[in-house]
Amino acid sequence: GGIVLPDSAKEKPRQGKVLSLGDGKLLPNGTRQAFMVKEGDKVLFTSWAGNEVKIDGDDFLIMTEDDLLAVVG
């Protein structure tokens, strides 16, 4: 009756900087949810969070705010 975690669950969180924000999550009443983070914030996220994209030769991660673990600065 225990829980078995894969080795990937032991990986340490990654750190990044918020470069840009979208419009916010669309709520059922038609309004947008305000972000808890702002551009320039340093954030922690899991190594499997977000989607990697390459734009003009630079690599970026696009993720939802739900993917973030913490704001560190």
C-alpha positions, 0 to 999 in steps of 0.5 A: 500500500505505498507510492512508487515514484519514478527517478524523474520525480527526484529531479530538482526544479528548474529556474527561469525568468518571465519574459512575457505574459499573455492576456490571462485565463478566460473565466466562465463569466467572460473576464480574464484572470489577472496573473500572479507573476509579472514580467521580470520575475524569477520563477521555479518550475518542474523539468517537464513543465511547459512546451519548448519552442524555438523562435529566431534561433532562441529556445523558450518555454511556454507554460501556464501559471499553473506550471509554476512552483514558486516566485523567487525574486 
